[in-house]
Amino acid sequence: MGDFIFGNFYNYFLLGMTVLAIIVFTILQFVTPAYGMTFNNRWGFSIRSNWGWFLMESPVFLLMCVIYVAAIIQGAPYTLDTFPWATTVIFVLFQMHYLQRCYVFPSKMRGTSKMPLSIIFTGFFFNMTNAYMQGGWLFFVNPQQYADISWLWSPQFIVGTIIFFIGVVINMHSDIIIRRLRSDKYDNNYYLPRGFLFEKVNSSNYFGEILEWVGFAILSWSVAGAVFLLWTCANIIPRSKAVYARYEQLFGDEFKQLKRYKIFPYIY
């Protein structure tokens, strides 16, 4: 059974997810998901956004923990020399993002914005599949890639980790700037973020998130990481376009005079 789940089926699954990411990217050029700044009531029943983020993002964090424990038990007993240190470090880096995204980020949200259940369910489903992709690669498909602790000082791990943490800082600091624009948890107005990378990039937070997963794909040097990066771009790049249009609608000439890029400095 394990050979089936993480054998040829897994490879075909990665291929299918790659094709699906391209399809999703194309669809999102014409369809704008209704959450955050682009929320509307046409997407069905909605709940508070903080609960939406928690329900949508939690599966990947929890399932990755289950996969990690299962892999450790399967390989037990370990000695100090044979423990999968490199794999564990990569696992921890991945989980750091989702610990913040599942539990910290929603708890600090201001305003009473809502998110449709349809968005939550699609995000929930993707995060389940992503845990399968990342956990499967790290612990079952290609664990020998990280068997030697020397992976932690390989060029790709060092470069990827630097890019990953640059992305973390940009993403989290941008979120802080956006959050502080609102006076309290009942303030549902939108304001123009300023300072930091917002001087050049309208979706600085999204730019940081893409950098995170560029770094992760490099430090893990994995096909699964590359597929996740593709999905991140397929979702976030069209989202940055929609957010840019919403800012233009809300702030008009004041926003246009800033001449910001949508997501990538000096590129787009």
N, C-alpha and C positions, 0 to 999 in steps of 0.2 A: 504493500500500500504506500509506504514511504517513497519507494522508488518511482511510483506513479505520480504522486503529488509533487515531488521535487525532481522528476526526471524530464522526459520529453514534454510532458504536459506543461511543466514550468516554462520551458523554452518557448513553446507555442503561445503561452499566456503572455510572456513579455512581448512577443511579436504582435499579438492582438492588441495589447495595451498601447503599443507604439502607434499602430494604425488608428486606434480609437482616439488617441490624443490629437492626431492631425484632424480628424473629423470634428472633434469638439472645438478645436481652435477655429475651424472654418465656420461652424455654427455660431460661435460667440462673436463673430464679426457682425452678425445680424440680430442676435438675440441677447438682451442684457438681463442677467439674473437679478431678481428683485430683492436686494438686501443692502443694508447700509444706506449710502447716499442715493441709491437707485431703487429704493423700496417702493412697491405699490401693492395694492390689494388684489391684483389679478392673478397672483400665483397661489391662491388658496389660503387656508387657515395658517395663521402665524402665531409665534410665541416670542417672548422677549429674546433679544439677540444674545445676551450673555448666556442664557440657557441653551440657545441654538448652537453657539460656538462650543460649549461644553459637550453637548450630545453629539455633535458632528465630528469633533476632533478626538474625543476620548478613545474610540475603538483602536486607533493605531497605537496609542501609548499602551493601552492594556494588553492588546494582542501581542505586541512586540515583547512585553514582559513574559507572557505565557510561552512564546516561542523560545525566548532566551532560557527560561527555566527548563523547558523540555529538552533543549539542546545540552544544557549542563548535566542534567540527569542522565541523558543518553550516553554522554562521554565519561561519566564518573566511573571510578574515582580518579581525581586529578592529583598531581603533585605540583609543587611550586613551579617546577620547570615546564610542566606540560599544560598548565592552565592557559586558556585562550585569552591572553592579556590583550593582544591587538584587537581581536574581535570585540572584546568587552569594551574597550575604549571607544571604538567606532559606534557600538550600541549606545553607550552613554551620551556621546555627542548627538546622536539622532534623537534620543529621548529628552535631552535638554530642551530642544526646540519645542517638543510637544508637551512637556511639563509646563512650560511657559504659556503655550498657546491654549492648552486645555483648561488649565486651572488658574494661572495668574492673570492672563489677559482678560478673560471674562469677568473676573472678580473686580477688576479696576475700571470697567467700562462705565461711562457716564451717559446720561440720557436714557430714554425708554424706547429705543428703536426696536423694531421687530424683524423676525426672519421667518419666511414661509417654511412649513414642514417639508414641502417639496424640495427646497434647497438643502435642508438638513439631511433628508434621506439620501439624496444623491451624494452629498459629502460623506455621510456615514458609510455608504457602500464603497466609495473610492478609498477611504482610509482603511477599510478592511482589506481591500485588494493590495493597498500599498504595504501594509504590514506583511502580507504574504510575500510580496516581491522582495522587500528589504530584508526581512527576517529569514526568508527562504534562502536568499543568496548568502547572507553572512554565516548562517549556522548549518545549512544542510547542502546547498548546491556547491558552494566553493569555499568551505571553511579552511582548506589547506592553503589558500592564498594568504591567510593571516596567521598561519600556524606558528611562524617564527616571530618573536617579539621585535625583531629587527625591522619589521614593517613600520613600526612607530617612528623610525628615523629614516625611512625611505624618502626620496625627493617628492614623490606624489603625495605622501601623507603630510609632510611638512608644508608644502605649498598649499594643498587643499585645506588644511586646518587653518592656516593664516587667512585664506579667502573666506572660509566658513565663519570665523570669528569677526572679521570685518563686516560681513553681512549681518551677523547677530547684532553688533553694535548699531549699525545703520537702521536696521529694522526696529529694534527696541527703542532707540532714542527718538526715531520718527513717530512711533506710536505714543510716546510720552508727550511730545509736542502737540500732537493732534488731540490727545485726551485732555490736556490742560487748557485747551481753547474753551472748553465748556466750564461754566462756573460751578455746577453741581450736578448731581445725578438726575435732576429733573429737567435740565437744559437740553432741549432737542434741536436747537438751532445749529447751523453750520457756519463755520468761520474759515477764513483763509489761513492756513498754516504758513508760518514764516520762519526764517532762520535755518541753520544747518544746511542740509542738502536741498531743502525746499526752495532755496534761492534759485536753483537750477532745474530741479526735478519735481514735478507735481506729485508723483506717487513715490516719494522717497522710501516709504515703508515697504512697498512692493519691490523696489529695486534692491533693497537690503535682503529681502527674502529670496529673491532669485540668486543673489550672490551666495547666500547660505548653501543652497542646493547645488550650485556650481562647485563650491568647495567640497561638499559632501561627495559628489560624484567623482571628484579628483582624489580625495583622501581614501575613499573606498575602492577606487579604480574598478568600478563594477558596472555591468550592463544595467542592473536594476537601478542603481543610482542615476545613470544617464536617462533611463526611461522616466523616472520620477522628475528629473529636471525638465524633461520635455513636457510632462504634464503640468508642472508649475508654470512654465512659460505659456502653454496653451490656455491656461486659466487666467493668469495674471496680466499678460500683455493686453488682451482685449479688455480686461477689467480696467486697466489704467486708461485706456481710450474712453471708456464709458464715464469714468470718474472725471476725466479732463472735460468732457462735454458737459457734465453736470455743474462743474465749477464755472464754466463759461456761461451757463444758463443762470446761475445764481448771482454771479458777480460781474458779468458783462465786461465792459471796457477796463475796469479795475484789474480784472484777472488777465485779460489779453495783454495789457501793458507790461506784465511781468515776464512775458516771453519765455515761459518755462517749457522744458521738454516733458513729454508724458511720463516716461519711465527711465530711459537710458540717457545719461548726460551726453549732449552733443550728437546724439544719434537719432533718437525717436522720442 
